[in-house]
């Protein structure tokens, strides 16, 4: 019973909503939609730099990172709502994801940090604001601590806490199943949005997840965010840190243990909850997410 409760808290158990909602509608015929790409001239990974795309010409530069079950595509709905005259958004895909799909590695926390900083160097971006989501929230914390003179602010959406995403053997088995089995991935996605949405949502999010990364990268980063932790002089974080949680997410990301872990590590951290979103706020409430990012950038100066 205790193990089942743990798996339920991590959003890895079966739900009635999944049983009633097929991942792919039977007999449905895809309708081709020819729309211009929202990603102008993305750069694929090369010379040790991550694949990336810069959008906007504003002086406030934001480096935006992604989660485990999605690459830059997760952020598409946010793009129309950012003031691109004031902001420049640099979306980076970690090794094995999206524009960096052909770039393999060891998929460690230190490697990811070095990759982001090296890519920023290649773009002549000396100072920037950091935006992270879920597993990349851990990466963003480490970057801010390692390069304090470069990071102006850190805004994290549903982030892995500094203590990491701790999972026992049963939870690790369930998380590995997410990589290989659509049904397991659908359960995880549905749990992280409180079983609130229908088949169309689930099909879209599952498609993003399956198109985002190589299996090797998913396995590597799973090990990273379940076995890594932020340690050391965290109290000295120079950049303002803002943590945004979804009110409909699983307890691990919105509960007291996660908040307490951030508050203990970073005494000046601030928190915000989007009550109408789960784990994927940039897909669920994009206008709110864009506004939060702009507000945090403006506050940091």
QUIMO-V548120 format. One record per backbone hydrogen bond with DSSP energy under -1.0 kcal/mol. NH is the residue of the N-H (numbers start at 1). CO is the residue of the C=O. Records with the same first field share a line. If there is no record, write none. Layout:
NH->CO + CO
This chain:
5->1
6->2
7->3
8->4
9->5
10->6
11->8
12->7
19->15
20->16
28->25
43->52
45->99
46->49
49->46
52->43
53->91
55->89
57->84
58->87
60->86
62->88
63->129
64->90
65->131
74->71
75->72
76->73
78->75
79->76
81->78
82->79
84->82
86->83
87->83
88->60
89->55
90->62
91->53
92->64
93->51
96->100
97->94
98->212
100->97
101->98
103->100
112->108
113->109
114->110
115->111
116->112
117->113
118->114
119->115
120->116
121->117
122->118
123->119
124->121
125->120
128->150
129->61
130->153
131->63
132->155
134->157
136->133
137->134
138->135
140->136
141->137
142->138
143->139
144->140
145->141
146->142
147->143
150->147
151->147
152->128
154->240
155->130
156->242
157->132
158->244
160->134
164->161
165->225
166->164
172->168
173->169
174->170
175->171
176->172
177->173
178->174
181->177
185->181
186->182
187->183
188->184
189->185
190->186
191->187
192->188
193->190
194->191
195->190
196->193
202->198
203->199
204->200
205->201
206->202
207->203
208->204
209->205
210->206
211->207
214->96
218->214
219->215
220->216
221->217
222->218
223->219
224->220
225->221
226->222
227->223
228->224
230->162
234->232
236->233
237->234
242->154
243->270
244->156
245->272
247->274
248->277
249->246
252->9
253->250
254->250
255->251
259->255
260->256
261->257
262->258
263->259
264->260
265->261
266->262
269->266
270->241
272->243
274->245
277->274
279->192
283->280
284->280
285->281
289->285
290->286
291->287
292->288
293->289
294->290
295->291
296->292
297->293
298->294
299->295
300->296
